[in-house]
Amino acid sequence: MLRPGWAWSYAGSALWSSGGGAHADSVAVSWTMTIVAARDAGSARIALVRGFVGQLAWYEPSTRPRLSLLACRGLQLFVLELPSDTAAQSAYAHWSDSLFQQAELLLDLPLHDGQLFGQNPPRDDALYGWAVSAVRPEAFVRPPRNCGQSVGQRFELSYRSLPDHAVMEWQPGLGVTRYTYGHHGTPAATEVRLVGCRRRHSTGPCARADGRRCRSSHHNHARLTASKMRPLTTTARTLGGVPMNGCAA
């Protein structure tokens, strides 16, 4: 399930433009995606997430992780990016299934080679949607530190448009293990790989069914430090904690 406190750390590099696009500079990237809060709402399981990997598109040294929403309904996972943290918090607190119309479809399970999904509206080509561009055979993959162990296929998902492209590798039991973005005009590119996982004992606001903050003496006194983190377990095949047989499982 989408569980508060789960976090995935990534490292890599980015190419970004400066001087109005006249210069291209490279920089090392260190990035963490964290589930801040999660709850059931309507027909979905929703999570407030800080630092979704898709925010690494157009990365610059000043880029900071923002809040967005992940929403799982049945076997489909969506991401909803909003203009501000305040807007994301409001959408989380007052979720309506009508927000699916604004969200981007990221996963349509079960995945298979050549699958295409997420085009809105549908098209006659493979652009502006996620395509399963490669399925790597099932094999033991040594995961990063604290990410547990995982055996399973790895799926390469590609999103291509006229101006840019993105590639996301998904490993059941680990989640997003690689993310790449490239712009076809102004220099802008990012490539990161999963380097670590964390599971905190407690984090974020206590999530109630109505989305309001609730009090917890444990939460009020807890201070989340590295010493209080545990490795992620991989008993469920997940993307950010989303089991392959649906986030409600």
N, C-alpha and C positions, 0 to 999 in steps of 0.2 A: 504494500500500500504506500501511498504518498505519506511519508512520516516526517513530522517536524524534527529538525536537527540533523537530518541526513545531509552530507555535503560531499562534493566531488571537486578535487583540485586539479587544475590543468596548467601546463607550462609549454611554452613554445616561442614563437617570434611573430612580429608583424611588420609590414611595410606600410608607411603612411606618408601622406603628402604634406609639405609645408611650403610657405611662401606662395600661397594661392595656387598650388599645384605645380609650381616651377621646380621644386626639389622633392626627392624621395628619400626618406630616412627609415632605418630599421631599428627595432627596439625589442628587447626581450619581454615576454608576456608571462605574468603569473596571475591566475584567475581562479576564483572559487564560486561554485554554484551551490546555494544552500536553500533547503526547504525551511521557510520561516514558520509557516503554520499550514494546517490542512484540516479539512472537514468535509462532511457530506452535505450537499446542497442540491435540491431538486433531483434530477436524474443523474447527477455527476458527483464525482469525488474531485474536489478542487484543492489547489495548493497555492499559497503565496510564496513565490520563489525570488530570491535575490541572485542576480548574476546568471540568468539563463545563457547558455553558450552562444546562442544566436546574436547576442548583443556584441559579440566580438567582431562582427562585420563593421568595417570602417573604424577599426580600433585606432586610437591615438593615445599618447602617454597620459592625457588627462581623463581618459575614459574610466568611469567608475561603475561597478555593478548596480543595476537598477532593479526595482521590483516589477514583476510580471506575474501572470497566472498560468498554471498548468491545470487543465481540466480533462479528466478521464471519464468517458462515457462508454460503457460496454468494452469493446475491443479497440476503441479509438482514443488517441491522446492528442489534445489540442494545446496550443500556446496562445495566449492573449497578451500582446504588448500594448501598453497604454502610455499616454504622453507624460505621466508623472508618477512618482511613488504614491502620492495622495490619491490619484485616480485608481491605481491598482489596489490600494487598501480599501477604497470605497467599493470597487467591484467585488472584492473578496467578501466584504461584510454584507453586501446586498446583492449577492449573485442571483442572476436570472438566466434560465436556459436560452433566452433570446440572445445572450452574449456569444453563443456558439457561432452566430452569423458573422461576428467580427473576428473570430479566432482563426488561426491557421492550423490545419490538420498536419500533424507530425508523424503519427504512426497509425496504421490501419492493419491490425493483426488478424491472422498470422501473415507474416511477410513471405514473399517468394520472389525468385529471380524474375526480372522484367516487370514487376508490378508497378503501376502508376496510380497515384492518388493525390488529392488535394488541389486539383485544378478547379478554379472558380472564376469564371464559368468553364465548362469542359471545352477542350480544344482538339484539333485534329493532329497536333504534334505532341512532343514530349516536354515542351517548355512550360514554365510557370506551374510546376507541380513537383512533388517528390517521387523519384523513381528508384526502385531497388536495382542499382547498377551492378552489384556484385554480391555473391554469397560465398563466403570462404568456408571450406569444409570444417565439420566439427572436429575440434582438437583441443587438447589442453593448452590453455593460454596462461602464462605466468602473469598474474595481475600485479598492479602496483602495490606498494606497501599499504597494509590495512584494508585492502579491498577484498579480502577473502580469496576463495578459489572459484573458478568457473570453467565448465566444459560446455561448449556449444558452438553453434555457427556464429559467424560475425557478418553483419549486414552493412553494406555500404549504400547509403541513401544520398542521392544527388538531386539538387534543385538547380535548374538552369533557366536563365532568362536571357534576353538580348544584352542587357548591360552587365550582368554579373552571374556568378555561380557560387553554390555552397555544397560542401560534401560533409556528411555526418556519418561516422561509423558507430553502429550500435551492437553491443555485445550482451546477449541475455545473461543476467546475473551480475553484470557490471554497470550497464547503462551506456551513456555516450562516451566512447573511448578516444575519439578523435574528431576534431572539427576543423574544416578548412573553408576559407572564404577568399574569393578573388574578384576584383572589378576589372572589366574589360577596357576601361578608358583611363581615367585618373588613377595613378598608382595607389592601390589599396589592397592589401592581402594579409591574411592571418592564417596561421596553422598552429594548433595546440593539440597535445595529447594528455590523456589522463595520467596523473602521476601519484594520486593518493585519494583515499576516501576516509571520511570520518562520520561517526554517529555519536551525537551528544546525548547525554542522559536526559536533558530537558532543554528546551529552547523556545523562544517566541511566546506570544500571548496564548493563554489557554483558549482553545477554540470551542465555542458553544454552537449548538445547532442554529441559533439565530445570528451567528457571526459576531456577536458582541464579546468584548473582552471579559473574562471571568477571573476571579482571584484565586490564587493558589499560593499557600505559604511556602511550598517548596520552590515554586518559580520565583517568588519575590526574593528569596534569600540565596538562590543558586547563582553562582558566577561560573560561566562556562569558559574553561581554560583547556589547554591541550592535555593536561593531566587527567581531565575528566572525560576524554573521548575514547570511544571504543571502535574497533574495526567494524565495517559493515559486514553483515552476514549475507550469504547468497543462497539461502534455502529457497527463496522465490526468485524466479527469473524476472528481472526488473529493468525498467528504464527510469531512473530516478525513483525507484521504489514501486514502479508500476508492474505488477505481475503480467506475464504473457497472456494469461487467460482472463485478463480484465482487471481494472483497478479496484473493483468492488470485491474481488476474491479474497 
